[in-house]
Amino acid sequence: MKKAVSYVRVSSKEQRDEGYSIQAQQKLLEEYASRKGLELVECFEEAESAKRAGRTEFGKMVRFLRRNRSVTHVLVEKTDRLYRNFRDLVTIDDLGVTLHFVKEGQILAPDSRSSDKLNHNIKVVLAKNYIDNLGEESSKGMLQKAEQGLYPSFAPLGYCNNRETGGIDVDWERAHIIREVFDGYASGHNSIRDVTRLAAERGLKSRKGAKVCASQFANILRNPIYIGDYLWKGKYYKGKHEPIITRDVFERVQRQFRVVGKPRPKKHRFAFRGLVRCGTCGCTITAERKKGRYVYYRCTHARGGCAEKPVTEAALAKMLGEPLKRLRITDERLEWIKKALRESHEDEKAVQKQDIARLQAEWDELQRKIDAAYEDKLAGTITETFWRRINGEYCRRQDAIRARQEGYTDASRDYLEDGVRILELAKDAYRLYVTQEPDEQRKLLDLLLSNSTLQGGKVQAELAEVFQILADGAVEEKRMRRQNEPESAIIRNWLPG
């Protein structure tokens, strides 16, 4: 018996899963082989579009026929099942096999008449035209979906396609990690690699279980689909799907891209860069790493040559900590100042209490008007539309009053809490400073110091205003104690103004 292979194809995996035509094609070809006395030695089943050459099963069949020259027949349902482009036509022709197009009742062998081959080639042309037209119609359909607010393609990571609505839905298993990635990059403290590592730690993978790489996250962070919009064929559309992130977060991410240019992590982080200026020429003091591990701070020389010499990070950190030694507050002194702080605030709280009472009276009057307007609506004195309008206006004014009342309460509480935090920080500032790593030292210095300069290898720095008052108060307290001043005078001296 002559040996043959069969080739069956559907245009999508979905059609294969639904049993659209694979089984029907295979049954047809098996019955045909039986009638013609052909032995089917292999069947190749394709469930992908034939628009592109190099389909998986098609390629396997070609390699099989080249290795097994004793197999000289190929059975297919019809022309457009086997190929739809000229490259496939040339590939099959080079094999020198006999083709059986069962539904069309045509057999094309290497020695077939030229007229038969011409007819066959015409069918290939028609098949190519068909797939081109199919692509055009598909593009039109997708464009129509896009204009209706439905994303017309495969859902990106964080969403999944909904066959019933034709749109996309949030994939809640992945969406919360996508949101973390956006928030992390929007903060300005993370690079693309940082957020990629974060997503991996959270267990984010593609739908195929693969790792999501940094370049994919760079595209995700630029994609407006996550705020409910999308780009299709170069045009911006407002989508109907649910956003995963807010527009504010998305805009901050885009600003971060503009700041850093091509997204990439910083190679080095220098704790004190930008904190100190050169006392010789006024330029910024920058940092650089020597031999891969030694950090030096030097003038940027932005205004030309400068004689200021570089200093090591350790030396700079030590000099920046010196002004903090002035902040020495004993436990006893700390309690004195807290007491004075509370007493000085009593008058301010009394004024706030009066303002809160006045605001409450305004709120109560608005509530009386709301109740009266509702009664008028029930009685038919005013229309439903008019009542809704004035009720909305009164409610908005009440909300504004509540916000102001809460602001007074928060301000009063924050006054004391912030004051106590400042005092406790001043009490332990230098001890905290010397026990921290450079990054944490920088945070303290940003709060405690101002006007820091480096000149002649020495740092000159001033304490921030509130801490300057505390430091001066400590000096004044010692003087007054030597002169036997009363305790009340010492306490008053600590208070600004």
One Martini backbone bead per residue (centre of mass of N, CA, C, O) as a GRO file, in nm:
protein
  497
    1MET     BB    1   0.098   0.035   0.019
    2LYS     BB    2   0.051   0.357   0.009
    3LYS     BB    3   0.185   0.630   0.167
    4ALA     BB    4   0.039   0.858   0.417
    5VAL     BB    5  -0.070   1.186   0.505
    6SER     BB    6  -0.236   1.404   0.731
    7TYR     BB    7  -0.406   1.735   0.719
    8VAL     BB    8  -0.531   1.936   0.984
    9ARG     BB    9  -0.739   2.245   1.027
   10VAL     BB   10  -0.772   2.519   1.247
   11SER     BB   11  -0.786   2.874   1.327
   12SER     BB   12  -0.815   2.773   1.639
   13LYS     BB   13  -0.812   2.660   1.961
   14GLU     BB   14  -1.113   2.696   2.014
   15GLN     BB   15  -1.213   2.516   1.781
   16ARG     BB   16  -1.080   2.260   1.884
   17ASP     BB   17  -1.220   2.246   2.166
   18GLU     BB   18  -1.516   2.250   2.016
   19GLY     BB   19  -1.510   2.064   1.759
   20TYR     BB   20  -1.552   2.203   1.481
   21SER     BB   21  -1.343   2.010   1.244
   22ILE     BB   22  -1.135   1.789   1.303
   23GLN     BB   23  -1.302   1.525   1.304
   24ALA     BB   24  -1.431   1.560   1.026
   25GLN     BB   25  -1.166   1.563   0.865
   26GLN     BB   26  -1.049   1.292   0.960
   27LYS     BB   27  -1.280   1.110   0.864
   28LEU     BB   28  -1.265   1.186   0.565
   29LEU     BB   29  -0.964   1.091   0.520
   30GLU     BB   30  -0.994   0.796   0.611
   31GLU     BB   31  -1.207   0.711   0.400
   32TYR     BB   32  -1.038   0.787   0.153
   33ALA     BB   33  -0.795   0.598   0.206
   34SER     BB   34  -0.957   0.337   0.197
   35ARG     BB   35  -1.061   0.365  -0.098
   36LYS     BB   36  -0.748   0.416  -0.221
   37GLY     BB   37  -0.528   0.241  -0.070
   38LEU     BB   38  -0.416   0.405   0.187
   39GLU     BB   39  -0.156   0.458   0.427
   40LEU     BB   40  -0.182   0.592   0.742
   41VAL     BB   41   0.106   0.713   0.934
   42GLU     BB   42   0.011   1.024   0.975
   43CYS     BB   43  -0.106   1.300   1.186
   44PHE     BB   44  -0.171   1.655   1.140
   45GLU     BB   45  -0.256   1.899   1.395
   46GLU     BB   46  -0.404   2.222   1.355
   47ALA     BB   47  -0.455   2.534   1.582
   48GLU     BB   48  -0.378   2.764   1.363
   49SER     BB   49  -0.301   3.008   1.179
   50ALA     BB   50  -0.227   3.048   0.813
   51LYS     BB   51  -0.101   3.334   0.762
   52ARG     BB   52   0.160   3.202   0.852
   53ALA     BB   53   0.444   3.079   0.816
   54GLY     BB   54   0.551   2.811   1.018
   55ARG     BB   55   0.385   2.609   1.130
   56THR     BB   56   0.415   2.362   1.343
   57GLU     BB   57   0.279   2.112   1.196
   58PHE     BB   58   0.373   2.181   0.915
   59GLY     BB   59   0.676   2.155   0.980
   60LYS     BB   60   0.665   1.859   1.070
   61MET     BB   61   0.565   1.743   0.801
   62VAL     BB   62   0.801   1.830   0.624
   63ARG     BB   63   1.022   1.676   0.786
   64PHE     BB   64   0.896   1.396   0.757
   65LEU     BB   65   0.904   1.383   0.437
   66ARG     BB   66   1.215   1.417   0.414
   67ARG     BB   67   1.285   1.151   0.585
   68ASN     BB   68   1.021   1.000   0.428
   69ARG     BB   69   1.021   0.903   0.101
   70SER     BB   70   0.791   0.676   0.110
   71VAL     BB   71   0.613   0.923   0.155
   72THR     BB   72   0.384   1.047  -0.119
   73HIS     BB   73   0.121   1.143   0.047
   74VAL     BB   74  -0.135   1.408   0.076
   75LEU     BB   75  -0.405   1.481   0.301
   76VAL     BB   76  -0.680   1.707   0.236
   77GLU     BB   77  -0.962   1.882   0.224
   78LYS     BB   78  -0.836   2.169   0.118
   79THR     BB   79  -0.653   2.424   0.015
   80ASP     BB   80  -0.694   2.622   0.277
   81ARG     BB   81  -0.575   2.399   0.479
   82LEU     BB   82  -0.269   2.400   0.379
   83TYR     BB   83  -0.263   2.697   0.229
   84ARG     BB   84  -0.212   3.085   0.213
   85ASN     BB   85   0.076   3.089   0.076
   86PHE     BB   86   0.357   3.084  -0.132
   87ARG     BB   87   0.565   2.947   0.049
   88ASP     BB   88   0.409   2.682   0.092
   89LEU     BB   89   0.391   2.603  -0.205
   90VAL     BB   90   0.698   2.569  -0.250
   91THR     BB   91   0.754   2.362  -0.029
   92ILE     BB   92   0.568   2.135  -0.140
   93ASP     BB   93   0.682   2.118  -0.428
   94ASP     BB   94   0.975   2.020  -0.333
   95LEU     BB   95   0.879   1.726  -0.232
   96GLY     BB   96   0.717   1.552  -0.457
   97VAL     BB   97   0.414   1.517  -0.394
   98THR     BB   98   0.090   1.394  -0.352
   99LEU     BB   99  -0.217   1.566  -0.378
  100HIS     BB  100  -0.525   1.557  -0.172
  101PHE     BB  101  -0.840   1.713  -0.246
  102VAL     BB  102  -1.119   1.588  -0.140
  103LYS     BB  103  -1.358   1.798  -0.171
  104GLU     BB  104  -1.247   1.883  -0.473
  105GLY     BB  105  -1.140   1.626  -0.640
  106GLN     BB  106  -0.814   1.660  -0.627
  107ILE     BB  107  -0.508   1.560  -0.802
  108LEU     BB  108  -0.157   1.643  -0.733
  109ALA     BB  109   0.115   1.575  -0.928
  110PRO     BB  110   0.426   1.607  -1.060
  111ASP     BB  111   0.287   1.492  -1.354
  112SER     BB  112   0.091   1.696  -1.402
  113ARG     BB  113  -0.073   1.904  -1.567
  114SER     BB  114  -0.047   2.237  -1.629
  115SER     BB  115  -0.353   2.301  -1.597
  116ASP     BB  116  -0.379   2.186  -1.308
  117LYS     BB  117  -0.166   2.372  -1.181
  118LEU     BB  118  -0.305   2.634  -1.252
  119ASN     BB  119  -0.564   2.587  -1.092
  120HIS     BB  120  -0.423   2.559  -0.823
  121ASN     BB  121  -0.289   2.840  -0.812
  122ILE     BB  122  -0.554   2.995  -0.818
  123LYS     BB  123  -0.651   2.893  -0.542
  124VAL     BB  124  -0.422   3.020  -0.382
  125VAL     BB  125  -0.491   3.310  -0.454
  126LEU     BB  126  -0.776   3.300  -0.331
  127ALA     BB  127  -0.682   3.228  -0.046
  128LYS     BB  128  -0.513   3.482  -0.004
  129ASN     BB  129  -0.747   3.680  -0.041
  130TYR     BB  130  -0.917   3.573   0.191
  131ILE     BB  131  -0.719   3.632   0.429
  132ASP     BB  132  -0.696   3.933   0.374
  133ASN     BB  133  -0.998   3.994   0.409
  134LEU     BB  134  -1.018   3.879   0.693
  135GLY     BB  135  -0.823   4.083   0.820
  136GLU     BB  136  -0.987   4.337   0.753
  137GLU     BB  137  -1.246   4.256   0.904
  138SER     BB  138  -1.112   4.220   1.176
  139SER     BB  139  -1.014   4.514   1.203
  140LYS     BB  140  -1.294   4.641   1.193
  141GLY     BB  141  -1.408   4.497   1.442
  142MET     BB  142  -1.194   4.606   1.644
  143LEU     BB  143  -1.252   4.905   1.597
  144GLN     BB  144  -1.546   4.895   1.688
  145LYS     BB  145  -1.485   4.809   1.976
  146ALA     BB  146  -1.309   5.047   2.054
  147GLU     BB  147  -1.542   5.265   2.007
  148GLN     BB  148  -1.717   5.114   2.248
  149GLY     BB  149  -1.494   5.051   2.492
  150LEU     BB  150  -1.357   4.779   2.388
  151TYR     BB  151  -1.109   4.575   2.425
  152PRO     BB  152  -0.974   4.411   2.116
  153SER     BB  153  -0.780   4.227   2.287
  154PHE     BB  154  -0.560   4.090   2.473
  155ALA     BB  155  -0.527   4.081   2.792
  156PRO     BB  156  -0.356   4.221   3.020
  157LEU     BB  157  -0.192   4.232   3.293
  158GLY     BB  158  -0.472   4.221   3.531
  159TYR     BB  159  -0.648   4.088   3.309
  160CYS     BB  160  -0.955   3.952   3.152
  161ASN     BB  161  -1.141   3.793   2.934
  162ASN     BB  162  -1.487   3.849   2.816
  163ARG     BB  163  -1.704   3.675   2.619
  164GLU     BB  164  -1.982   3.801   2.682
  165THR     BB  165  -1.894   4.122   2.652
  166GLY     BB  166  -1.597   4.165   2.498
  167GLY     BB  167  -1.419   4.238   2.730
  168ILE     BB  168  -1.266   4.338   3.041
  169ASP     BB  169  -1.139   4.208   3.350
  170VAL     BB  170  -1.043   4.188   3.661
  171ASP     BB  171  -0.750   4.036   3.800
  172TRP     BB  172  -0.734   3.981   4.135
  173GLU     BB  173  -0.465   3.810   4.161
  174ARG     BB  174  -0.287   4.061   4.014
  175ALA     BB  175  -0.380   4.360   4.065
  176HIS     BB  176  -0.245   4.425   4.346
  177ILE     BB  177   0.046   4.408   4.230
  178ILE     BB  178   0.025   4.622   4.015
  179ARG     BB  179  -0.035   4.848   4.218
  180GLU     BB  180   0.235   4.826   4.372
  181VAL     BB  181   0.414   4.895   4.133
  182PHE     BB  182   0.309   5.180   4.084
  183ASP     BB  183   0.357   5.293   4.370
  184GLY     BB  184   0.663   5.233   4.380
  185TYR     BB  185   0.744   5.414   4.130
  186ALA     BB  186   0.596   5.684   4.213
  187SER     BB  187   0.781   5.752   4.468
  188GLY     BB  188   1.103   5.755   4.354
  189HIS     BB  189   1.260   5.493   4.513
  190ASN     BB  190   1.224   5.314   4.245
  191SER     BB  191   1.302   5.091   4.019
  192ILE     BB  192   1.239   4.861   3.789
  193ARG     BB  193   1.392   4.639   3.942
  194ASP     BB  194   1.252   4.676   4.211
  195VAL     BB  195   0.956   4.611   4.112
  196THR     BB  196   1.026   4.336   3.998
  197ARG     BB  197   1.110   4.213   4.269
  198LEU     BB  198   0.846   4.263   4.415
  199ALA     BB  199   0.664   4.090   4.229
  200ALA     BB  200   0.816   3.825   4.277
  201GLU     BB  201   0.766   3.816   4.586
  202ARG     BB  202   0.440   3.813   4.532
  203GLY     BB  203   0.403   3.599   4.275
  204LEU     BB  204   0.428   3.710   3.992
  205LYS     BB  205   0.279   3.587   3.687
  206SER     BB  206   0.209   3.468   3.413
  207ARG     BB  207  -0.027   3.271   3.259
  208LYS     BB  208   0.227   3.061   3.196
  209GLY     BB  209   0.435   3.097   3.456
  210ALA     BB  210   0.615   3.332   3.404
  211LYS     BB  211   0.842   3.564   3.427
  212VAL     BB  212   0.848   3.908   3.492
  213CYS     BB  213   1.009   4.148   3.336
  214ALA     BB  214   1.135   4.465   3.318
  215SER     BB  215   1.035   4.539   3.028
  216GLN     BB  216   0.737   4.477   3.092
  217PHE     BB  217   0.707   4.695   3.317
  218ALA     BB  218   0.767   4.938   3.142
  219ASN     BB  219   0.505   4.896   2.974
  220ILE     BB  220   0.296   4.891   3.199
  221LEU     BB  221   0.363   5.186   3.317
  222ARG     BB  222   0.261   5.313   3.019
  223ASN     BB  223  -0.028   5.190   3.038
  224PRO     BB  224  -0.362   5.321   3.023
  225ILE     BB  225  -0.542   5.069   3.095
  226TYR     BB  226  -0.512   5.107   3.421
  227ILE     BB  227  -0.724   5.379   3.389
  228GLY     BB  228  -0.942   5.295   3.138
  229ASP     BB  229  -0.755   5.313   2.892
  230TYR     BB  230  -0.655   5.320   2.529
  231LEU     BB  231  -0.456   5.206   2.260
  232TRP     BB  232  -0.559   5.217   1.900
  233LYS     BB  233  -0.409   5.276   1.621
  234GLY     BB  234  -0.307   5.563   1.760
  235LYS     BB  235  -0.568   5.578   1.945
  236TYR     BB  236  -0.763   5.726   2.194
  237TYR     BB  237  -0.949   5.550   2.453
  238LYS     BB  238  -1.246   5.505   2.634
  239GLY     BB  239  -1.312   5.278   2.870
  240LYS     BB  240  -1.529   5.026   3.044
  241HIS     BB  241  -1.328   4.941   3.234
  242GLU     BB  242  -1.171   4.876   3.527
  243PRO     BB  243  -0.964   5.026   3.718
  244ILE     BB  244  -0.656   4.986   3.908
  245ILE     BB  245  -0.574   5.287   3.893
  246THR     BB  246  -0.502   5.607   3.929
  247ARG     BB  247  -0.434   5.900   3.769
  248ASP     BB  248  -0.230   6.009   3.969
  249VAL     BB  249  -0.034   5.770   3.966
  250PHE     BB  250   0.018   5.768   3.660
  251GLU     BB  251   0.139   6.056   3.644
  252ARG     BB  252   0.376   6.002   3.839
  253VAL     BB  253   0.507   5.787   3.664
  254GLN     BB  254   0.554   5.965   3.412
  255ARG     BB  255   0.732   6.173   3.558
  256GLN     BB  256   0.951   5.970   3.636
  257PHE     BB  257   1.035   5.906   3.348
  258ARG     BB  258   1.119   6.200   3.276
  259VAL     BB  259   1.342   6.222   3.491
  260VAL     BB  260   1.511   5.942   3.418
  261GLY     BB  261   1.419   5.841   3.155
  262LYS     BB  262   1.560   5.572   3.128
  263PRO     BB  263   1.476   5.305   3.304
  264ARG     BB  264   1.695   5.294   3.592
  265PRO     BB  265   1.904   5.221   3.821
  266LYS     BB  266   2.093   5.329   4.059
  267LYS     BB  267   2.418   5.271   4.137
  268HIS     BB  268   2.424   5.507   4.363
  269ARG     BB  269   2.400   5.593   4.719
  270PHE     BB  270   2.421   5.917   4.874
  271ALA     BB  271   2.350   6.049   5.175
  272PHE     BB  272   2.494   6.369   5.151
  273ARG     BB  273   2.389   6.458   4.894
  274GLY     BB  274   2.293   6.806   4.885
  275LEU     BB  275   2.349   6.920   5.189
  276VAL     BB  276   2.616   7.061   5.090
  277ARG     BB  277   2.824   7.344   5.055
  278CYS     BB  278   3.060   7.540   4.920
  279GLY     BB  279   3.251   7.785   5.088
  280THR     BB  280   3.428   7.893   4.843
  281CYS     BB  281   3.203   7.887   4.570
  282GLY     BB  282   2.887   7.762   4.619
  283CYS     BB  283   2.873   7.483   4.549
  284THR     BB  284   2.803   7.166   4.528
  285ILE     BB  285   2.819   6.872   4.711
  286THR     BB  286   2.947   6.575   4.604
  287ALA     BB  287   2.976   6.227   4.491
  288GLU     BB  288   3.217   5.946   4.502
  289ARG     BB  289   3.360   5.642   4.388
  290LYS     BB  290   3.642   5.457   4.505
  291LYS     BB  291   3.736   5.146   4.425
  292GLY     BB  292   3.416   5.062   4.488
  293ARG     BB  293   3.415   5.181   4.830
  294TYR     BB  294   3.506   5.480   4.836
  295VAL     BB  295   3.374   5.778   4.980
  296TYR     BB  296   3.355   6.105   4.830
  297TYR     BB  297   3.351   6.461   4.896
  298ARG     BB  298   3.286   6.725   4.650
  299CYS     BB  299   3.320   6.962   4.440
  300THR     BB  300   3.175   7.038   4.123
  301HIS     BB  301   3.296   7.291   3.963
  302ALA     BB  302   3.074   7.479   3.815
  303ARG     BB  303   3.273   7.763   3.841
  304GLY     BB  304   3.528   7.605   3.830
  305GLY     BB  305   3.786   7.629   4.001
  306CYS     BB  306   3.872   7.452   4.318
  307ALA     BB  307   4.042   7.415   4.637
  308GLU     BB  308   3.866   7.209   4.747
  309LYS     BB  309   3.881   6.922   4.930
  310PRO     BB  310   3.826   6.613   4.982
  311VAL     BB  311   3.602   6.396   5.173
  312THR     BB  312   3.502   6.166   5.367
  313GLU     BB  313   3.219   6.026   5.485
  314ALA     BB  314   3.304   5.989   5.779
  315ALA     BB  315   3.405   6.282   5.825
  316LEU     BB  316   3.143   6.427   5.750
  317ALA     BB  317   2.954   6.292   5.956
  318LYS     BB  318   3.106   6.391   6.208
  319MET     BB  319   3.080   6.702   6.151
  320LEU     BB  320   2.763   6.708   6.130
  321GLY     BB  321   2.725   6.614   6.444
  322GLU     BB  322   2.836   6.844   6.626
  323PRO     BB  323   2.582   7.043   6.662
  324LEU     BB  324   2.415   6.828   6.839
  325LYS     BB  325   2.562   6.872   7.116
  326ARG     BB  326   2.389   7.128   7.200
  327LEU     BB  327   2.160   6.912   7.254
  328ARG     BB  328   2.090   6.944   7.605
  329ILE     BB  329   1.840   6.753   7.780
  330THR     BB  330   1.699   6.701   8.058
  331ASP     BB  331   1.446   6.553   8.217
  332GLU     BB  332   1.367   6.796   8.389
  333ARG     BB  333   1.366   7.006   8.158
  334LEU     BB  334   1.154   6.864   7.983
  335GLU     BB  335   0.916   6.898   8.186
  336TRP     BB  336   0.915   7.204   8.198
  337ILE     BB  337   0.854   7.255   7.896
  338LYS     BB  338   0.589   7.101   7.877
  339LYS     BB  339   0.438   7.275   8.080
  340ALA     BB  340   0.470   7.544   7.926
  341LEU     BB  341   0.336   7.451   7.665
  342ARG     BB  342   0.054   7.405   7.786
  343GLU     BB  343   0.006   7.688   7.908
  344SER     BB  344   0.047   7.857   7.637
  345HIS     BB  345  -0.219   7.702   7.501
  346GLU     BB  346  -0.484   7.788   7.648
  347ASP     BB  347  -0.570   8.047   7.495
  348GLU     BB  348  -0.595   7.913   7.216
  349LYS     BB  349  -0.815   7.708   7.298
  350ALA     BB  350  -1.032   7.917   7.372
  351VAL     BB  351  -1.063   8.032   7.088
  352GLN     BB  352  -1.132   7.765   6.949
  353LYS     BB  353  -1.390   7.709   7.111
  354GLN     BB  354  -1.547   7.948   6.997
  355ASP     BB  355  -1.530   7.869   6.699
  356ILE     BB  356  -1.671   7.594   6.724
  357ALA     BB  357  -1.940   7.707   6.831
  358ARG     BB  358  -2.003   7.881   6.586
  359LEU     BB  359  -2.004   7.649   6.377
  360GLN     BB  360  -2.233   7.489   6.512
  361ALA     BB  361  -2.450   7.705   6.471
  362GLU     BB  362  -2.436   7.698   6.161
  363TRP     BB  363  -2.508   7.398   6.130
  364ASP     BB  364  -2.787   7.412   6.274
  365GLU     BB  365  -2.916   7.616   6.075
  366LEU     BB  366  -2.893   7.435   5.824
  367GLN     BB  367  -3.067   7.206   5.939
  368ARG     BB  368  -3.326   7.373   5.966
  369LYS     BB  369  -3.348   7.431   5.658
  370ILE     BB  370  -3.366   7.139   5.565
  371ASP     BB  371  -3.627   7.067   5.720
  372ALA     BB  372  -3.805   7.291   5.595
  373ALA     BB  373  -3.773   7.208   5.297
  374TYR     BB  374  -3.895   6.926   5.331
  375GLU     BB  375  -4.174   7.021   5.417
  376ASP     BB  376  -4.230   7.183   5.155
  377LYS     BB  377  -4.217   6.940   4.966
  378LEU     BB  378  -4.451   6.775   5.095
  379ALA     BB  379  -4.658   7.027   5.051
  380GLY     BB  380  -4.581   7.161   4.755
  381THR     BB  381  -4.424   7.441   4.759
  382ILE     BB  382  -4.191   7.279   4.635
  383THR     BB  383  -3.988   7.133   4.426
  384GLU     BB  384  -3.788   6.867   4.374
  385THR     BB  385  -3.558   7.020   4.229
  386PHE     BB  386  -3.521   7.249   4.434
  387TRP     BB  387  -3.467   7.073   4.681
  388ARG     BB  388  -3.211   6.932   4.578
  389ARG     BB  389  -3.041   7.185   4.543
  390ILE     BB  390  -3.053   7.305   4.838
  391ASN     BB  391  -2.969   7.048   4.988
  392GLY     BB  392  -2.690   7.022   4.857
  393GLU     BB  393  -2.581   7.297   4.954
  394TYR     BB  394  -2.614   7.257   5.261
  395CYS     BB  395  -2.443   6.998   5.286
  396ARG     BB  396  -2.177   7.121   5.186
  397ARG     BB  397  -2.156   7.331   5.416
  398GLN     BB  398  -2.149   7.125   5.647
  399ASP     BB  399  -1.889   6.980   5.558
  400ALA     BB  400  -1.707   7.230   5.586
  401ILE     BB  401  -1.751   7.269   5.888
  402ARG     BB  402  -1.647   6.996   5.987
  403ALA     BB  403  -1.362   7.031   5.876
  404ARG     BB  404  -1.290   7.278   6.056
  405GLN     BB  405  -1.335   7.143   6.328
  406GLU     BB  406  -1.125   6.916   6.287
  407GLY     BB  407  -0.887   7.107   6.242
  408TYR     BB  408  -0.879   7.221   6.528
  409THR     BB  409  -0.832   6.952   6.674
  410ASP     BB  410  -0.575   6.867   6.525
  411ALA     BB  411  -0.406   7.120   6.586
  412SER     BB  412  -0.410   7.093   6.891
  413ARG     BB  413  -0.282   6.813   6.907
  414ASP     BB  414  -0.026   6.865   6.726
  415TYR     BB  415   0.107   7.081   6.895
  416LEU     BB  416   0.183   6.891   7.128
  417GLU     BB  417   0.303   6.646   6.981
  418ASP     BB  418   0.523   6.799   6.823
  419GLY     BB  419   0.662   6.927   7.065
  420VAL     BB  420   0.741   6.662   7.208
  421ARG     BB  421   0.906   6.539   6.976
  422ILE     BB  422   1.116   6.763   6.960
  423LEU     BB  423   1.223   6.736   7.248
  424GLU     BB  424   1.304   6.433   7.238
  425LEU     BB  425   1.498   6.466   7.003
  426ALA     BB  426   1.686   6.675   7.136
  427LYS     BB  427   1.774   6.498   7.377
  428ASP     BB  428   1.881   6.245   7.153
  429ALA     BB  429   2.027   6.331   6.889
  430TYR     BB  430   2.328   6.239   6.907
  431ARG     BB  431   2.281   5.944   6.987
  432LEU     BB  432   2.118   5.872   6.735
  433TYR     BB  433   2.322   5.952   6.519
  434VAL     BB  434   2.574   5.757   6.595
  435THR     BB  435   2.376   5.482   6.557
  436GLN     BB  436   2.349   5.536   6.255
  437GLU     BB  437   2.308   5.522   5.939
  438PRO     BB  438   2.351   5.737   5.681
  439ASP     BB  439   2.052   5.750   5.589
  440GLU     BB  440   1.943   5.823   5.879
  441GLN     BB  441   2.121   6.069   5.927
  442ARG     BB  442   1.999   6.240   5.702
  443LYS     BB  443   1.717   6.271   5.824
  444LEU     BB  444   1.809   6.429   6.072
  445LEU     BB  445   1.957   6.664   5.926
  446ASP     BB  446   1.712   6.775   5.772
  447LEU     BB  447   1.577   6.865   6.052
  448LEU     BB  448   1.828   7.007   6.224
  449LEU     BB  449   1.959   7.151   5.972
  450SER     BB  450   2.135   7.447   5.833
  451ASN     BB  451   2.359   7.584   5.637
  452SER     BB  452   2.575   7.388   5.501
  453THR     BB  453   2.940   7.384   5.500
  454LEU     BB  454   3.253   7.349   5.305
  455GLN     BB  455   3.572   7.458   5.457
  456GLY     BB  456   3.885   7.360   5.489
  457GLY     BB  457   3.768   7.069   5.583
  458LYS     BB  458   3.514   7.213   5.720
  459VAL     BB  459   3.219   7.223   5.907
  460GLN     BB  460   2.936   7.448   5.872
  461ALA     BB  461   2.653   7.466   6.103
  462GLU     BB  462   2.305   7.503   6.156
  463LEU     BB  463   2.042   7.514   6.339
  464ALA     BB  464   1.741   7.493   6.345
  465GLU     BB  465   1.537   7.714   6.484
  466VAL     BB  466   1.406   7.543   6.712
  467PHE     BB  467   1.689   7.418   6.801
  468GLN     BB  468   1.828   7.686   6.862
  469ILE     BB  469   1.646   7.765   7.097
  470LEU     BB  470   1.717   7.523   7.274
  471ALA     BB  471   2.021   7.572   7.288
  472ASP     BB  472   2.007   7.862   7.403
  473GLY     BB  473   1.843   7.783   7.654
  474ALA     BB  474   2.060   7.609   7.789
  475VAL     BB  475   2.262   7.842   7.829
  476GLU     BB  476   2.071   8.035   7.984
  477GLU     BB  477   2.011   7.850   8.221
  478LYS     BB  478   2.293   7.843   8.342
  479ARG     BB  479   2.315   8.147   8.395
  480MET     BB  480   2.058   8.174   8.578
  481ARG     BB  481   2.152   7.972   8.794
  482ARG     BB  482   2.402   8.132   8.881
  483GLN     BB  483   2.188   8.387   8.956
  484ASN     BB  484   1.923   8.275   9.095
  485GLU     BB  485   1.683   8.231   8.927
  486PRO     BB  486   1.370   8.168   8.883
  487GLU     BB  487   1.193   7.913   8.744
  488SER     BB  488   0.984   8.081   8.575
  489ALA     BB  489   1.199   8.232   8.405
  490ILE     BB  490   1.328   7.987   8.273
  491ILE     BB  491   1.077   7.883   8.123
  492ARG     BB  492   1.012   8.140   7.958
  493ASN     BB  493   1.288   8.137   7.799
  494TRP     BB  494   1.206   7.880   7.617
  495LEU     BB  495   0.997   8.052   7.476
  496PRO     BB  496   0.890   8.162   7.191
  497GLY     BB  497   0.831   8.512   7.199
   0.00000   0.00000   0.00000
